[in-house]
């Protein structure tokens, strides 16, 4: 059960990070500070780390 929750959480974080970055790139009118890109970028990286950890552990079992 924990692995399912972890995979869903990682996937949701990756999608939210990509959506946030694309939103900042395409839908903001005024220039955005570089600091604001750290939030969706950080969410994306955290999601990738969670998925990487789960998938490498799954592949090691096989």
C-alpha angles and dihedrals in degrees: 000000000000092000092053091051091046093050092048091047092049092048093048091049092050092049092046091049093050091046091050094049093047090048091053092047100046111021106042116098101197125051111277122220116248089239090067091060090062094072099059090033090055092048089051093050093047090051092049091050092051092049092044092052094048096044095047090050090049092050093048090058092058 
